[in-house]
Amino acid sequence: MPDEDRLPAIAATLRAVAGRIGTPLHATDLATIAAAGRELRDAFPDPWVRQYSVKANDVPAIVRAAAAALEGGANVVSGGEWALARRAGIGNALVSLEGIGKTDGDLRAAVRSAASGDPIRWIAVESADEVAAVAGLAARARLGRDGRPPLDLLVRLNPDVSPETHPGLAVGAGRSKFGMSETELTTAVETARRAGPGLRPRGVHLHVGSQLGAIDSWRDAVRRALATVALLRGNDAGFDTLDVGGGFPVAALGEPSPRPARFAREMPALLDAVPADRRPTRLAIEPGRFLVARAGWLVGRVLHIRDRGGRQVVIDAGMTELIRPALYGARHGVVALTSLGRPVDHSLARPGPSLESVDVHGPICESTDALGEHILPPLRRGDLVAIRDAGAYGSSLSSTYNGRPKPAQVLVEPDGEARVARRRGRLAGLG
């Protein structure tokens, strides 16, 4: 189901809602999110901890749907994402805080959650400096004393591997800014242990990269993380957690890519290689893209059609709504919802003489606002098109550049009904 082409089922809904509220708009198919959640739960069943990575799409209604599909919680990287997760109805006990950009305010909020008796699940730290900062805050809040619980801590490992993905997504590479080496990590854990009872080191956090095209680097990274857990668990049975992050890929429709179950099949052998008393007893994943990418459609309307040594089409949706193509050359399929003002029947459409290769561009005053070549039927100004796989890093990376209000966000229910989850931004809200 996550790789089923849902366009024939929802095309009429996309046309109707575009006619009602205008374009550009983001539409999210909730049935696709539910199916992706089932696939992830089957691959990583209970007692795996499953947390939706909010940065993939931070619209609260989608955060709620993704966490529910996982039967899990939320992973956030800032106080802002944390607030959005809470707005989605996810309690602190199901929220973990990570990220390289956590501010002192974010750390204070994590400490306050423990001091108030409603701690977040854990905080994952990136460096010894961050450990020292949170330790000082925990001591001043008297965490671990006077009946206040300690704050659980994971330490992020940089596994120094070569992820099979775009260089901009290879966060597990040795020269990336994310995480610590094994030596730095063990020093950070000892610092946390010496800081008093306010911090409770619980395990290792890991993220290899996004859109992983193969499992080899992921397997190597998990092996190194397990070795680090085994070392530190030797004199602390409470050091019991390994979070392997996300990265499960979403390829273009019909293209092969490793499924979550393929990653999960590596775990038994990796765990068996570690002595039983040194293995983590709590395992976690934090997928984002895999849950929401395929579910998302960015609907736009044709503005211009030109001959530039070939057919060129400019639409009213582009890098302000979906920056990935301009940012690092991501490829997203573009399909027509109408042709010469008439609906396209996607249950019957096949390549034929009426289709042609079209160079599609967005409306922004940047030459990099381009979506590449796509096979499309004849188009005229006002026709509707939809950009595929736009559910991840579209809404959450959107901007108001060129004075463009943020688009509306629409949810498509399994029965085909659509409802507005977030209204279009207003001109009055710019600046």
N, C-alpha and C positions, 0 to 999 in steps of 0.2 A: 504493500500500500504506500509507503513513503516514496517509492519510485513509480507509482502509477501516474499516468498523465491525467490529472484532474481537470484539465482545461475543458474538455467536452461537457463535464458536469457543471462547471461554474461559469462558463463564458457568458451565458445569458444574464447571470447575476452581476458579473463585472460590468457588462454593458449598461444594465439598468441603474446600478449605483453611480456609475460615471455620469449618466444622464441626469441623475437626481442631484448630486452634490458637486459635480465638476471634477476636473483633473488638474494636476496629477493627484493620484491617491494611492495609498498603500492598502492592499486587501490581504487578509490572512485567512487561510482555509483551516478551520479548527479540526476538521476530520484528518487532515494530513499531520497536524501536531499530535493528535491522539495516536495515530498509527506509528509515528516515530517513537513516541513514548513507550508503546507496547514492545517495539523492537528492542529498545534499550533495556527495558525491564526483563525481557527474555534473555538477553545477553548477560546482564549484570543483575541477577535476581537478589531479593533479600537474602542475607542481611547487608548487601552492598548499600552504602549511603549514596543516594543519587541527588544531585543538586543542579538546578538549571543555572547556567552562566548568564546572568542578567545582561551583561554587556552585548550579547548577541542581538537582543531586541528588548528594550526597556519599557515598552508600553505596558502599564500595569495589568491590563486585561490579558495581554499575551504572556506576561510573567506568570499570572495566575493559571492560565491554561497549560503552559509548559510544565510548571511545577506539579500540577495535578496529573498530567500525562505521565510524568516520571514517578508519581506517588512519592514525591520527595520535597526538597526545599530549594533554597536559592543561594547562589554564590555571587557575592558582590565585591566591587573593587573600590568603593568610595561611600561616603556618607550619603551622597545623592542616590546611588543605586540602592543602598540599604533602605532609604525612605520610600523608594518606589516599590521595593519588595514588601515593605510593611503595608503600603497602600494596596498592594495586591492581596493582602490578607495572610501573609506568611509571617509567623511569629519568630522571635529571636532564636528560639531553640532549633529552628530549621534554617538559620542563616549563618553562612561562614563569610568572613571578610578576608580578602587577599588583595594583591595588586601592588605594583611597585610605586604607585603615586599616593599612598595613604598619607594624609596630613596629620599633624599633631591633633587637630580637631577630630579626625576619624579615630585615632588611637584613644583619645579621651572618651569618645562615645562608646567604644568597645569596653573600656574599663568601667564606665558608668553602668553599662548593661549588667556586668557582673556585680557591681556594688549594690545595684538595686534589687538583686535577687532574680533577675531575668537575663542571664548571660546568653550571648550568641554561642553558636555551636563551637566555633574556634576562630582564631585569627591566625593567618599565615604570614610570617615575617620574611623579609627579603634580605636583611643584613644584620650584622652585629650592632650597627648604629640604631636600627629600628628596635632591636631587642632591648638595648639600653634605654631607649626612650619610653617604651611601653612598661619596662620594669620600674622606672621611676614613677610613672603615673600609677601603677598598681600599688607600689609601696605607699604613696601618699593617700590613696583611697583605702588603704588597709585591707586589700584583698587577701584572702586566706586567713584573716583574723576576724575576731568579733562576729563570727557567724557568717561573714561574707565569703562566697565561693571564690576560688581562684579563677583566673582566665586561662582557658585551654589554648595552647600554642602549637602550631605546626611551623616547621622551618622549610623554606623553599630551596630545593636542590636544583642547581644548574647541572644537567647530566652530561654536558659536553659531548653531544652526539651530532650527527649530520642529518637532520630531519628531511624526509623526502617530500619537500613542499617548496613553495615560493620562498626566496630568501627573506622577504618581509614578514613571513609567518613562522619562521624557524626560531621560535623563542628558546628552544632547548640547545641551540648551538653554543659552543664554549665562549664565544666572544659577545654573546648577547648580553643585554643589561639585566636580565632576569635571573634571580636566584643566586645561590652561593655554591662555591666548590665544596667538596667533601670536608676539606680542612677548615674552611670558614664556617661551615655548617656545624661541625662538632664543637668548635670554639663558641659559636653562638648558643648552642644548647647548654654548654657548661656555664656560660654567663647567666643564662636564664635560671639554671638550677641554683646558682649562688646568690641570686637576687632576692631570695626569700620565698615565702609561701604564696605570694600573689600570682605567680605564673606557674603553669603546669605544662611542661613540654610533653606533647602527646605523640608527635610523629613527624613524618616528612610529607611535604607537598611537592608535586611534580607537574609540569606541563611541557610537553615536547614541542608542540606546534599545532597549527591548524591546517586543515585540508591535507592530512597525511596520505600520501599516495601509496605507501607500503608500511608494513608493520616492523621492519627490521630495527630502525632507530628507536621506535617506541619500546620494543622488547629489550633492547640494550639499556635504555634509560630506566625502565622498571627494574631490571636486574641490578643496576647500580643503586637505585633507591632502596631496594630490599636489603642489599649489603649494608647500606648506611643504617637502616632501621635495626638490622641484626646487631651491628656494632654497639649502637646506643641503647638497645634494649637489654644488653648483657647485664647492666647494673641498675636497670630501672624498668621493671615489668610494666609500669604505666605508660611507657613509650610504645604505644600499641597501634598506631594509625599510619596508613599509607593512602594518600589521595593521589591518584594517577592522572587527574585532570581530564581533559577532553581531547579534541582534535579529530574526532571521527569525521571522515570527509563526506561531502555532498558533491558528487560529480555532475556534469551536465547530464540531462536525462538520456538514458540509454548507454552512457559510457561506464566502463567498469571501475569499481573502486572497492577497497576492503570494507566490509560491513562491520558494525560493532561486535558481532559474534566472533569475527575473525580475530579481533584484538583479545577478546575475552578468553578464547581458547588457549592463549599463551600463558594465562595466569597459573593454572594448576602446576605445570612443570616448573615455572619460575618459583613458586612458593615451595614446592617439594625440594628444591635445591638448597633451601634454608633450613637449619635445624629447627625442629618443631617449637622449641621454647624461645626461639629468636624471631619467629614470624610475626608480622602484624596480625592482630585479631580483629581489626576494623579496617575495611577497605572502602574507598570512595571514588566516585567519578563526578565530573562536573561538565557535562556536555552543554553546548549552546547552539552552535550552527546546525548540528544534526537534527535538532528538534524543530527549528523554525525556518530554516533557509528555504526548503522546498515548499513550505506552506505559503510563502509570501509572493505576491504579485504587485508590481508597480504599473499602474494603468496611466497611460498618457494619450494625448491627442496630437494628430499631425498638424504642424504649423506650416511647413514649407516642403515643396518637392522641386528638386533641381536636377539638371544634368551637369555633372562635373566629370565628364569622361566616363560616366556611368551614373546610375540612378542614385541620388542622395535625398534622404528624408530627414527633416529636423522635427523633433517632437517636443512637447512641453514638459517632459520629465527628463531629468539628467543628474548631474553630479551632486546637486543640492539634496536630492532625494536618495541617490544611490551612488556613493563616491568610489566604490571598489574598482570599477573599470578605469577611472582616471587615476586612482591612487597607486594601484599596482597591476593594472592590465587584466583584471578579472574578466572572465567571459560570462555573459548572461544571454540566454536565448531571447529573441524578440519575436512575438507572434502577432498577427493581425486579429482584432476582434470584429472589425468591420472592413469592408472593401468597397470603395466607391459608394459609401453610404449604406450598404446592405450588410446584415450580419453574416459572418463567416461560419459555416457549419463545420466545426472541428471534428465531428464524428465521421465526416465524409472526405474532408480535405486530404488530397494526396499531391505530391509534386507533379506538376504538369506544365504545359506550355504557357499558361497564364501567370506562372510564378517567375520571379526574377530575383537576382542578387541585388540587394539594396544596401547602401552604406548609411547607417543610422547614427544620428547625432542628437545630443541634448541641446537645451536652449541657453546654456550658460556662456558668458563671454570669455571662454577659455577653449583653446583648440583641443585640449585633452578631454573635453566633455564629449566623448565619442563612444559608441556602443558596438562598433564593428559592423561587419557585413552579415546580412541575414537574408534568407530566402522568403520573400513576401509577395502577396498578390498585389494587383494595382491599388494604389492609394491616392487619396486626394485630401486637401485640407479639411480637417474635421473628423477624419476617420480615427478610430480608436485602436491602439496597440497595447500589448501587455508585455512586460519584462519578467521573465521567469526567475525563480529561485532568489527572490529579492527580500526574503523574510529575515535574513541575518545581516547585520551591519548596514542596514538601510535606514530605518527609522532612528536607530541609536547613533548613527554617524551623520544624520542630516544636519543641514545648516540653513541659514537665511541669507546666504551670499546672494548678491544682486538684488537684495530687498525682496526676496521671495518668502512669503509666509510658509511655515511647515505644512505639509499636506495632511489631509484627513487620514485617519486610520480606521478601516472598516473590518469587521469580523464577519466571515461567511460561516454560518452555522451548518451542521451536517445536513439539515433539511433544505439547504440552499438559500435560506433567508439571510439577509445582511443587516447588520446594525452598526452604528457608528460608535467606536470605542474612544476615539479622540477627534475632536472637531478640528477643522482646518484653522491654522493660525490666522490672526487678524493683522491688518496693516498697522493698527494702533499699537500692537505689541512689539513692533520692530524698533530697534534702536535703544 
